[in-house]
């Protein structure tokens, strides 16, 4: 589903207030990363679309030192960032309140994993410091 359509859907489903409160990082420089753990959560129809889509990254610690970051689409979890990526942005994400809006895409050709555009650590640090 294209990002603009997803945003319009959120307007009519009443979920825009939650997104409006989150920092929107879609304009920052990013690295496209595969989402971990989508194998049993995402259906084939959702995987077929390679269009851009709206994602929310949310810090989800299980312990004090855990740097786990969940990836959400349409209000449901679709997976997690790889551990190495999560460690590099976790502290900046917490400084922004623990959740942010980012772009993403469907799977690359020949893959089943969805992809998410994660802001580079440098751009995220600069954004967090400026807020």
Buried (B, 14 or more C-beta within 10 A) or exposed (E): BEBEEBEEBBEEEEEBEEBEEBBEBBEBEBEEBBBBBBEEBBEEEBBEBEBBBBBBBBBBEEEEEEBBBBBBBBEEBBBBBBEEBBBBBBBBBBBBBBBBBBBBBBBEEEEEBBBBBBBBBEBBBBBBEEE
